[in-house]
Amino acid sequence: MHEQKDGFQQETEGEQPVPSGQYNLGYLAPIVTTTPDAMIAIDEHFCVRGFNAATATQLSWNAENALGQHCSKVLKCRNQHQRVFCGTQECPLTRALQQGQPLANKEGVLGAVENTFCNASISVSIAPERIEGSRYVVFTARKMSAKKAPTRSDGSFVSMVLHELRTPLNSLDGVVDLLGRGDLGELTEQQRLYLGYAKEAIGQLTLAVEDILLVMRSDAGQFEIRLEGMDFRALAKQVVTSLQTQALKANVALHKDIPNPSPLLYVDPQRIKQVLSNLVTNAIKFTPPGGRVILRARQVDDRFVKISVSDTGVGIPPEDQPYVFERFYQSTRHQQSKANGYGLGLSIAKLIVEQHGGEIGFDTVLNEGTTFYFTVPLYKR
């Protein structure tokens, strides 16, 4: 026997409560039932426990096919390029539950029913009290207008602008090189110093453009890798040489620990060089003066090599660790936030490594250092 209370069938004989598809929240009921926003109650196990009329209309739900279902089956949150959030740190429910605080205004696309999709601004709030021993969140989705919702044409425009930026950046880089070599006249030490700063800034802008283009190609399903045999020692030397000036400026020593003979990798050299550059650059940024960064390689088995970048830096705080590979995520911790960056390097490293069939991860100890590591395939002769 069950009795109805506050929109949920309450348990009286030891059975699990089964909520209705409509909220009944006292004086809030008129707002919830008439709002154009989809509102969904979801428990900590990601099962749908209730929803309002707007949800049923926008997502073609009814109580029979939605209640008790895992939200991934009926909600299927994803980004504008159809990359699914479920099971990743981009999931707004995961973020809210792990951080223990509400999440507001995350843009995404909802809907698991064919031809029923909703561009929405997503917010998640956490119920102040447990219900039947379980934590609950209220998932709110506000439908975005067609004008605001990103479209593929928006992406094409951004891509076109980024491609157009490449030409003047390459031209500037060439002019700086000419000046630096003295082809246009002798330079003073101070002039060489400032030219070095200019070249570094151009490099950072070029890398930002390339990173954003890579992410856009990946989201559009156009990311490709060109595999070939590559000696790791040669690859490591290129990376260390290119970042030596940055390391000297930060008073951080760069070291290599590579076995002889060096592993022969089956990779896209430019992409793996990009991964190493991102990891070593981060290590330099977060290592205090007088510290060191070590680039290592060890064969794991007859298929993979494990490559690692270790530093003696500040470490990663526990609250940041679940999100280090998330796009655009940046710590609010003072030591971290003062470092330049836009939060794409590690997410791109993860993308590239996974495209090679490898895995990426890290170990960290606060105020002692961090080691990022990843695996890539060996070249079989």
ZAVEXTI-233785 format. One line per field, with one value per residue (C-alpha): residue in three letters; x, y, z; residue number from 1; chain. Coordinates in Angstrom, 2 decimals, decimal comma, m for minus. Example, Ala and Ser with C-alpha at 12.3 -4.5 7.8 and 13.67 -1.06 7.14 Angstrom:
! ZAVEXTI-233785
residu <- [Ala / Ser]
x <- [12,30 / 13,67]
y <- [m4,50 / m1,06]
z <- [7,80 / 7,14]
num <- [1 / 2]
chaine <- [A / A]
***
This chain:
! ZAVEXTI-233785
residu <- [Met / His / Glu / Gln / Lys / Asp / Gly / Phe / Gln / Gln / Glu / Thr / Glu / Gly / Glu / Gln / Pro / Val / Pro / Ser / Gly / Gln / Tyr / Asn / Leu / Gly / Tyr / Leu / Ala / Pro / Ile / Val / Thr / Thr / Thr / Pro / Asp / Ala / Met / Ile / Ala / Ile / Asp / Glu / His / Phe / Cys / Val / Arg / Gly / Phe / Asn / Ala / Ala / Thr / Ala / Thr / Gln / Leu / Ser / Trp / Asn / Ala / Glu / Asn / Ala / Leu / Gly / Gln / His / Cys / Ser / Lys / Val / Leu / Lys / Cys / Arg / Asn / Gln / His / Gln / Arg / Val / Phe / Cys / Gly / Thr / Gln / Glu / Cys / Pro / Leu / Thr / Arg / Ala / Leu / Gln / Gln / Gly / Gln / Pro / Leu / Ala / Asn / Lys / Glu / Gly / Val / Leu / Gly / Ala / Val / Glu / Asn / Thr / Phe / Cys / Asn / Ala / Ser / Ile / Ser / Val / Ser / Ile / Ala / Pro / Glu / Arg / Ile / Glu / Gly / Ser / Arg / Tyr / Val / Val / Phe / Thr / Ala / Arg / Lys / Met / Ser / Ala / Lys / Lys / Ala / Pro / Thr / Arg / Ser / Asp / Gly / Ser / Phe / Val / Ser / Met / Val / Leu / His / Glu / Leu / Arg / Thr / Pro / Leu / Asn / Ser / Leu / Asp / Gly / Val / Val / Asp / Leu / Leu / Gly / Arg / Gly / Asp / Leu / Gly / Glu / Leu / Thr / Glu / Gln / Gln / Arg / Leu / Tyr / Leu / Gly / Tyr / Ala / Lys / Glu / Ala / Ile / Gly / Gln / Leu / Thr / Leu / Ala / Val / Glu / Asp / Ile / Leu / Leu / Val / Met / Arg / Ser / Asp / Ala / Gly / Gln / Phe / Glu / Ile / Arg / Leu / Glu / Gly / Met / Asp / Phe / Arg / Ala / Leu / Ala / Lys / Gln / Val / Val / Thr / Ser / Leu / Gln / Thr / Gln / Ala / Leu / Lys / Ala / Asn / Val / Ala / Leu / His / Lys / Asp / Ile / Pro / Asn / Pro / Ser / Pro / Leu / Leu / Tyr / Val / Asp / Pro / Gln / Arg / Ile / Lys / Gln / Val / Leu / Ser / Asn / Leu / Val / Thr / Asn / Ala / Ile / Lys / Phe / Thr / Pro / Pro / Gly / Gly / Arg / Val / Ile / Leu / Arg / Ala / Arg / Gln / Val / Asp / Asp / Arg / Phe / Val / Lys / Ile / Ser / Val / Ser / Asp / Thr / Gly / Val / Gly / Ile / Pro / Pro / Glu / Asp / Gln / Pro / Tyr / Val / Phe / Glu / Arg / Phe / Tyr / Gln / Ser / Thr / Arg / His / Gln / Gln / Ser / Lys / Ala / Asn / Gly / Tyr / Gly / Leu / Gly / Leu / Ser / Ile / Ala / Lys / Leu / Ile / Val / Glu / Gln / His / Gly / Gly / Glu / Ile / Gly / Phe / Asp / Thr / Val / Leu / Asn / Glu / Gly / Thr / Thr / Phe / Tyr / Phe / Thr / Val / Pro / Leu / Tyr / Lys / Arg]
x <- [0,00 / 1,30 / 0,17 / 0,75 / 2,78 / 4,55 / 4,36 / 6,16 / 4,51 / 5,81 / 7,01 / 4,92 / 5,71 / 9,49 / 9,30 / 11,39 / 9,41 / 8,39 / 7,89 / 5,30 / 6,20 / 5,07 / 6,44 / 4,20 / 6,22 / 3,61 / 3,63 / 6,27 / 4,00 / 2,43 / 5,89 / 7,26 / 4,24 / 3,92 / 7,58 / 8,80 / 12,05 / 12,47 / 12,96 / 14,03 / 14,71 / 17,64 / 19,12 / 22,81 / 22,73 / 21,73 / 18,19 / 15,26 / 12,83 / 10,49 / 9,94 / 7,57 / 5,22 / 7,77 / 10,17 / 7,51 / 6,72 / 10,27 / 11,78 / 8,70 / 8,75 / 6,05 / 6,23 / 6,25 / 9,29 / 11,34 / 10,91 / 13,55 / 15,66 / 19,34 / 19,50 / 21,92 / 19,14 / 16,50 / 18,44 / 21,72 / 23,44 / 26,03 / 27,73 / 26,85 / 29,02 / 27,24 / 30,05 / 28,22 / 28,85 / 27,75 / 30,57 / 32,95 / 33,90 / 31,88 / 28,67 / 26,96 / 25,51 / 28,94 / 30,39 / 27,67 / 27,74 / 31,53 / 31,94 / 28,92 / 27,70 / 25,33 / 26,34 / 24,90 / 24,57 / 26,39 / 25,37 / 24,44 / 22,02 / 19,44 / 17,21 / 17,48 / 14,32 / 15,02 / 14,34 / 13,68 / 16,59 / 16,75 / 19,55 / 19,63 / 21,40 / 21,77 / 21,83 / 22,03 / 21,06 / 21,43 / 18,50 / 19,25 / 18,15 / 18,38 / 15,21 / 14,95 / 18,68 / 19,70 / 21,07 / 18,98 / 19,70 / 17,31 / 18,40 / 17,01 / 17,28 / 16,31 / 15,70 / 17,98 / 16,70 / 17,88 / 19,71 / 21,79 / 22,26 / 25,61 / 25,37 / 27,72 / 27,90 / 29,22 / 31,92 / 32,79 / 33,16 / 35,45 / 37,50 / 37,84 / 38,99 / 41,55 / 42,92 / 43,22 / 45,21 / 47,89 / 49,22 / 50,01 / 51,41 / 53,74 / 54,79 / 55,53 / 57,54 / 59,60 / 60,32 / 61,42 / 63,77 / 65,28 / 65,85 / 67,27 / 69,85 / 71,03 / 70,01 / 68,56 / 71,35 / 73,20 / 71,17 / 71,98 / 71,60 / 68,47 / 66,94 / 67,70 / 66,08 / 62,85 / 62,84 / 63,02 / 59,94 / 58,14 / 59,02 / 57,79 / 54,46 / 54,04 / 54,69 / 52,05 / 49,47 / 50,28 / 49,94 / 46,59 / 45,28 / 46,48 / 45,02 / 41,59 / 41,55 / 42,49 / 39,63 / 37,15 / 38,30 / 37,96 / 34,41 / 33,51 / 34,91 / 37,76 / 40,73 / 43,37 / 46,76 / 49,56 / 51,47 / 55,12 / 58,17 / 59,93 / 62,98 / 61,92 / 65,35 / 65,14 / 61,61 / 62,58 / 65,60 / 63,38 / 61,00 / 63,72 / 65,61 / 62,47 / 61,63 / 65,15 / 64,82 / 61,56 / 63,17 / 66,23 / 64,00 / 62,12 / 65,39 / 64,16 / 66,53 / 65,40 / 66,68 / 66,15 / 66,20 / 65,96 / 67,33 / 69,87 / 68,82 / 65,93 / 62,40 / 61,10 / 57,53 / 54,67 / 53,10 / 52,23 / 55,47 / 53,91 / 51,01 / 53,17 / 55,57 / 52,55 / 51,67 / 55,22 / 55,43 / 52,18 / 53,29 / 56,81 / 55,49 / 53,03 / 55,75 / 57,99 / 55,14 / 54,30 / 57,84 / 59,47 / 62,90 / 65,69 / 63,48 / 63,79 / 61,72 / 62,60 / 61,43 / 61,53 / 60,67 / 60,35 / 59,05 / 55,95 / 55,60 / 56,00 / 53,33 / 53,61 / 56,09 / 55,35 / 56,51 / 56,47 / 57,17 / 58,02 / 58,51 / 59,39 / 56,55 / 53,58 / 51,45 / 47,75 / 45,20 / 42,68 / 39,74 / 41,28 / 42,40 / 39,10 / 39,08 / 42,67 / 41,85 / 38,67 / 38,57 / 39,15 / 39,33 / 41,66 / 42,31 / 41,33 / 44,26 / 46,61 / 49,77 / 47,97 / 45,92 / 48,88 / 50,31 / 49,41 / 47,20 / 43,70 / 43,00 / 43,24 / 46,70 / 45,89 / 42,55 / 44,33 / 47,09 / 44,42 / 42,70 / 45,92 / 47,07 / 43,68 / 43,72 / 46,96 / 45,28 / 47,15 / 46,18 / 47,14 / 47,16 / 49,11 / 50,43 / 50,81 / 51,85 / 51,19 / 54,34 / 56,49 / 55,66 / 53,61 / 54,27 / 52,14 / 52,49 / 51,04 / 51,45 / 51,96 / 52,51 / 55,90 / 56,92 / 57,14 / 59,79]
y <- [0,00 / 3,43 / 6,91 / 9,98 / 12,82 / 15,76 / 14,14 / 10,93 / 7,64 / 7,00 / 3,59 / 1,88 / m1,80 / m1,82 / m1,24 / 1,36 / 4,59 / 5,35 / 9,08 / 10,55 / 12,43 / 15,75 / 17,84 / 18,89 / 21,40 / 23,34 / 27,03 / 26,46 / 24,09 / 26,76 / 27,97 / 24,50 / 23,32 / 26,44 / 27,30 / 26,80 / 25,35 / 21,59 / 20,54 / 17,00 / 15,39 / 12,96 / 10,88 / 10,32 / 7,13 / 9,25 / 7,81 / 10,06 / 10,41 / 13,15 / 15,84 / 18,67 / 19,25 / 21,31 / 18,36 / 16,04 / 18,47 / 19,37 / 15,87 / 13,72 / 12,00 / 10,22 / 8,70 / 5,14 / 5,51 / 7,98 / 7,39 / 5,14 / 5,24 / 6,17 / 9,75 / 8,82 / 6,78 / 9,51 / 12,77 / 12,13 / 15,48 / 16,42 / 19,42 / 21,19 / 18,77 / 15,71 / 14,77 / 12,99 / 14,23 / 10,97 / 9,21 / 12,19 / 15,08 / 17,36 / 15,84 / 18,66 / 16,19 / 14,71 / 18,20 / 19,29 / 16,11 / 15,95 / 19,61 / 19,66 / 22,94 / 24,11 / 24,48 / 27,19 / 27,93 / 25,08 / 24,97 / 21,65 / 19,61 / 17,31 / 14,55 / 10,81 / 10,47 / 10,58 / 13,99 / 15,51 / 17,72 / 20,79 / 23,38 / 24,43 / 26,30 / 23,72 / 24,38 / 21,89 / 22,51 / 20,10 / 19,27 / 20,52 / 17,24 / 13,57 / 11,79 / 8,18 / 8,31 / 9,46 / 12,79 / 14,44 / 17,14 / 19,25 / 19,48 / 22,59 / 23,16 / 26,51 / 26,29 / 28,58 / 30,60 / 29,69 / 33,01 / 32,16 / 28,45 / 27,74 / 26,30 / 24,62 / 27,87 / 29,60 / 26,94 / 27,40 / 31,14 / 30,69 / 28,13 / 30,54 / 33,38 / 31,14 / 30,00 / 33,64 / 34,43 / 31,93 / 34,04 / 37,27 / 35,25 / 33,35 / 36,64 / 38,22 / 35,17 / 35,42 / 39,12 / 38,50 / 35,76 / 38,14 / 40,81 / 38,30 / 37,03 / 40,59 / 40,49 / 44,00 / 45,45 / 44,76 / 44,68 / 45,64 / 43,09 / 44,85 / 44,73 / 40,99 / 40,50 / 42,19 / 40,38 / 37,14 / 38,20 / 39,01 / 35,61 / 33,84 / 35,75 / 34,89 / 31,24 / 31,29 / 32,84 / 30,35 / 27,45 / 28,79 / 28,96 / 25,44 / 24,05 / 25,54 / 24,34 / 20,84 / 20,78 / 21,99 / 19,34 / 16,68 / 17,77 / 17,69 / 14,16 / 15,36 / 14,64 / 12,50 / 11,14 / 10,07 / 7,20 / 6,46 / 5,06 / 7,69 / 7,48 / 8,86 / 10,33 / 12,57 / 13,65 / 14,43 / 16,44 / 18,63 / 19,34 / 20,08 / 22,33 / 24,32 / 24,89 / 25,46 / 29,26 / 29,13 / 26,82 / 29,06 / 32,08 / 30,23 / 28,90 / 25,31 / 22,55 / 20,22 / 16,62 / 13,52 / 9,94 / 7,78 / 4,23 / 3,34 / 2,20 / 4,61 / 3,20 / 3,38 / 4,68 / 4,19 / 7,63 / 10,87 / 12,77 / 16,24 / 15,23 / 13,48 / 16,41 / 18,58 / 16,35 / 16,50 / 20,27 / 20,79 / 18,57 / 20,03 / 23,60 / 22,98 / 21,39 / 24,44 / 26,82 / 25,11 / 24,42 / 27,02 / 28,47 / 26,00 / 22,99 / 20,42 / 18,69 / 15,19 / 13,58 / 9,77 / 6,80 / 3,13 / 0,17 / m1,29 / m4,50 / m5,66 / m3,22 / 0,06 / 2,61 / 4,70 / 8,31 / 10,58 / 14,20 / 14,71 / 18,00 / 19,22 / 21,73 / 22,74 / 19,66 / 19,56 / 20,27 / 17,45 / 19,65 / 20,21 / 16,66 / 15,36 / 18,17 / 18,51 / 17,02 / 19,06 / 21,77 / 25,34 / 24,27 / 26,46 / 26,29 / 29,23 / 28,41 / 31,42 / 29,49 / 27,88 / 30,77 / 33,13 / 30,91 / 31,89 / 29,54 / 28,99 / 25,45 / 23,43 / 21,85 / 18,82 / 18,09 / 18,12 / 15,87 / 13,38 / 13,53 / 12,86 / 10,02 / 8,29 / 8,61 / 6,60 / 3,89 / 4,91 / 6,12 / 9,24 / 9,96 / 11,58 / 11,17 / 14,21 / 15,21 / 18,75 / 20,88 / 17,97 / 17,58 / 15,93 / 13,25 / 13,10 / 9,88 / 8,38 / 5,30 / 5,09 / 2,07 / 0,67 / 0,40 / m3,24 / m3,78]
z <- [0,00 / m0,90 / m0,03 / m2,18 / m0,68 / m2,37 / m5,79 / m4,73 / m3,88 / m0,37 / 0,70 / 3,38 / 2,87 / 2,30 / m1,45 / m3,27 / m3,80 / m7,37 / m8,02 / m10,31 / m13,44 / m12,02 / m9,18 / m6,30 / m4,31 / m2,38 / m3,15 / m5,85 / m7,77 / m10,03 / m11,06 / m11,75 / m13,69 / m15,85 / m16,48 / m20,05 / m18,63 / m18,47 / m14,82 / m13,94 / m10,56 / m10,79 / m7,97 / m7,22 / m9,29 / m12,32 / m12,49 / m13,45 / m10,51 / m11,67 / m14,29 / m15,18 / m18,12 / m20,09 / m20,04 / m21,40 / m24,21 / m25,23 / m24,99 / m25,82 / m22,42 / m20,51 / m17,04 / m18,35 / m20,63 / m18,54 / m14,80 / m13,27 / m16,43 / m16,32 / m17,55 / m20,36 / m21,99 / m22,02 / m21,69 / m23,56 / m22,95 / m25,59 / m27,09 / m30,31 / m32,31 / m30,85 / m28,44 / m25,60 / m22,02 / m20,36 / m18,54 / m18,89 / m16,62 / m18,93 / m17,50 / m15,56 / m13,02 / m12,31 / m11,86 / m9,45 / m7,34 / m7,14 / m6,27 / m3,97 / m5,41 / m8,14 / m11,76 / m13,98 / m17,68 / m19,41 / m23,06 / m24,59 / m26,68 / m25,05 / m26,34 / m26,95 / m29,04 / m32,77 / m34,35 / m30,91 / m29,91 / m27,71 / m27,65 / m24,02 / m21,27 / m18,49 / m14,75 / m11,90 / m8,27 / m5,37 / m3,07 / 0,47 / 2,05 / 1,13 / 0,03 / 1,15 / 1,90 / m1,58 / m2,76 / m5,47 / m8,01 / m10,03 / m13,64 / m15,36 / m19,10 / m20,59 / m24,31 / m26,30 / m29,21 / m32,69 / m32,73 / m29,67 / m30,25 / m31,96 / m35,45 / m37,87 / m39,85 / m36,70 / m36,49 / m40,16 / m39,64 / m36,62 / m38,55 / m41,48 / m39,19 / m37,50 / m40,85 / m41,94 / m38,79 / m39,77 / m42,67 / m40,76 / m37,84 / m40,18 / m41,79 / m38,40 / m37,39 / m40,58 / m40,07 / m36,46 / m37,69 / m40,30 / m37,67 / m35,19 / m37,71 / m38,36 / m42,03 / m41,72 / m39,59 / m36,36 / m33,16 / m29,60 / m26,81 / m25,60 / m29,08 / m29,30 / m25,91 / m26,96 / m30,29 / m28,30 / m26,34 / m29,61 / m31,10 / m27,96 / m28,10 / m31,80 / m31,00 / m28,27 / m30,62 / m33,38 / m30,94 / m29,71 / m33,28 / m34,06 / m30,81 / m31,41 / m35,03 / m33,88 / m31,34 / m33,96 / m36,45 / m33,76 / m32,88 / m36,56 / m36,92 / m39,17 / m36,89 / m38,61 / m37,64 / m40,01 / m38,47 / m39,15 / m37,40 / m35,27 / m33,00 / m29,63 / m28,83 / m31,91 / m30,98 / m27,38 / m28,54 / m30,75 / m27,86 / m25,29 / m27,71 / m28,58 / m24,88 / m23,55 / m23,65 / m21,70 / m19,12 / m18,71 / m18,26 / m15,49 / m13,97 / m14,42 / m15,56 / m18,37 / m18,35 / m20,52 / m19,29 / m22,42 / m22,80 / m25,45 / m27,98 / m27,98 / m28,52 / m32,06 / m31,93 / m34,40 / m34,15 / m35,87 / m35,04 / m35,15 / m32,90 / m30,30 / m30,38 / m29,58 / m26,60 / m25,25 / m25,77 / m23,85 / m20,97 / m20,69 / m21,00 / m18,16 / m16,05 / m16,50 / m15,63 / m12,36 / m11,17 / m8,88 / m9,81 / m9,12 / m9,89 / m12,64 / m15,31 / m16,53 / m19,77 / m19,61 / m21,84 / m20,87 / m22,85 / m21,16 / m23,18 / m26,77 / m27,92 / m25,99 / m24,68 / m21,59 / m21,85 / m18,80 / m17,86 / m14,18 / m12,35 / m8,87 / m8,91 / m6,81 / m7,52 / m8,38 / m5,60 / m4,93 / m5,96 / m9,41 / m10,14 / m11,63 / m14,22 / m15,46 / m18,88 / m19,30 / m21,95 / m20,78 / m17,14 / m15,11 / m11,38 / m9,17 / m6,87 / m6,84 / m7,73 / m10,65 / m11,97 / m12,27 / m15,03 / m18,58 / m20,56 / m21,83 / m20,63 / m23,85 / m23,69 / m21,55 / m23,23 / m26,60 / m25,25 / m24,12 / m27,50 / m29,42 / m27,15 / m27,36 / m31,16 / m31,04 / m28,96 / m25,81 / m22,35 / m20,39 / m16,66 / m13,84 / m10,30 / m8,07 / m4,56 / m3,34 / m3,05 / m4,28 / m7,95 / m10,67 / m13,26 / m16,40 / m18,37 / m21,54 / m23,69 / m27,45 / m29,74 / m30,66 / m34,29 / m35,36 / m37,99]
num <- [1 / 2 / 3 / 4 / 5 / 6 / 7 / 8 / 9 / 10 / 11 / 12 / 13 / 14 / 15 / 16 / 17 / 18 / 19 / 20 / 21 / 22 / 23 / 24 / 25 / 26 / 27 / 28 / 29 / 30 / 31 / 32 / 33 / 34 / 35 / 36 / 37 / 38 / 39 / 40 / 41 / 42 / 43 / 44 / 45 / 46 / 47 / 48 / 49 / 50 / 51 / 52 / 53 / 54 / 55 / 56 / 57 / 58 / 59 / 60 / 61 / 62 / 63 / 64 / 65 / 66 / 67 / 68 / 69 / 70 / 71 / 72 / 73 / 74 / 75 / 76 / 77 / 78 / 79 / 80 / 81 / 82 / 83 / 84 / 85 / 86 / 87 / 88 / 89 / 90 / 91 / 92 / 93 / 94 / 95 / 96 / 97 / 98 / 99 / 100 / 101 / 102 / 103 / 104 / 105 / 106 / 107 / 108 / 109 / 110 / 111 / 112 / 113 / 114 / 115 / 116 / 117 / 118 / 119 / 120 / 121 / 122 / 123 / 124 / 125 / 126 / 127 / 128 / 129 / 130 / 131 / 132 / 133 / 134 / 135 / 136 / 137 / 138 / 139 / 140 / 141 / 142 / 143 / 144 / 145 / 146 / 147 / 148 / 149 / 150 / 151 / 152 / 153 / 154 / 155 / 156 / 157 / 158 / 159 / 160 / 161 / 162 / 163 / 164 / 165 / 166 / 167 / 168 / 169 / 170 / 171 / 172 / 173 / 174 / 175 / 176 / 177 / 178 / 179 / 180 / 181 / 182 / 183 / 184 / 185 / 186 / 187 / 188 / 189 / 190 / 191 / 192 / 193 / 194 / 195 / 196 / 197 / 198 / 199 / 200 / 201 / 202 / 203 / 204 / 205 / 206 / 207 / 208 / 209 / 210 / 211 / 212 / 213 / 214 / 215 / 216 / 217 / 218 / 219 / 220 / 221 / 222 / 223 / 224 / 225 / 226 / 227 / 228 / 229 / 230 / 231 / 232 / 233 / 234 / 235 / 236 / 237 / 238 / 239 / 240 / 241 / 242 / 243 / 244 / 245 / 246 / 247 / 248 / 249 / 250 / 251 / 252 / 253 / 254 / 255 / 256 / 257 / 258 / 259 / 260 / 261 / 262 / 263 / 264 / 265 / 266 / 267 / 268 / 269 / 270 / 271 / 272 / 273 / 274 / 275 / 276 / 277 / 278 / 279 / 280 / 281 / 282 / 283 / 284 / 285 / 286 / 287 / 288 / 289 / 290 / 291 / 292 / 293 / 294 / 295 / 296 / 297 / 298 / 299 / 300 / 301 / 302 / 303 / 304 / 305 / 306 / 307 / 308 / 309 / 310 / 311 / 312 / 313 / 314 / 315 / 316 / 317 / 318 / 319 / 320 / 321 / 322 / 323 / 324 / 325 / 326 / 327 / 328 / 329 / 330 / 331 / 332 / 333 / 334 / 335 / 336 / 337 / 338 / 339 / 340 / 341 / 342 / 343 / 344 / 345 / 346 / 347 / 348 / 349 / 350 / 351 / 352 / 353 / 354 / 355 / 356 / 357 / 358 / 359 / 360 / 361 / 362 / 363 / 364 / 365 / 366 / 367 / 368 / 369 / 370 / 371 / 372 / 373 / 374 / 375 / 376 / 377 / 378 / 379 / 380 / 381]
chaine <- [A / A / A / A / A / A / A / A / A / A / A / A / A / A / A / A / A / A / A / A / A / A / A / A / A / A / A / A / A / A / A / A / A / A / A / A / A / A / A / A / A / A / A / A / A / A / A / A / A / A / A / A / A / A / A / A / A / A / A / A / A / A / A / A / A / A / A / A / A / A / A / A / A / A / A / A / A / A / A / A / A / A / A / A / A / A / A / A / A / A / A / A / A / A / A / A / A / A / A / A / A / A / A / A / A / A / A / A / A / A / A / A / A / A / A / A / A / A / A / A / A / A / A / A / A / A / A / A / A / A / A / A / A / A / A / A / A / A / A / A / A / A / A / A / A / A / A / A / A / A / A / A / A / A / A / A / A / A / A / A / A / A / A / A / A / A / A / A / A / A / A / A / A / A / A / A / A / A / A / A / A / A / A / A / A / A / A / A / A / A / A / A / A / A / A / A / A / A / A / A / A / A / A / A / A / A / A / A / A / A / A / A / A / A / A / A / A / A / A / A / A / A / A / A / A / A / A / A / A / A / A / A / A / A / A / A / A / A / A / A / A / A / A / A / A / A / A / A / A / A / A / A / A / A / A / A / A / A / A / A / A / A / A / A / A / A / A / A / A / A / A / A / A / A / A / A / A / A / A / A / A / A / A / A / A / A / A / A / A / A / A / A / A / A / A / A / A / A / A / A / A / A / A / A / A / A / A / A / A / A / A / A / A / A / A / A / A / A / A / A / A / A / A / A / A / A / A / A / A / A / A / A / A / A / A / A / A / A / A / A / A / A / A / A / A / A / A / A / A / A / A / A / A / A / A / A / A / A / A / A / A / A / A / A / A / A / A / A / A / A / A / A / A / A / A / A / A / A / A / A / A]
***
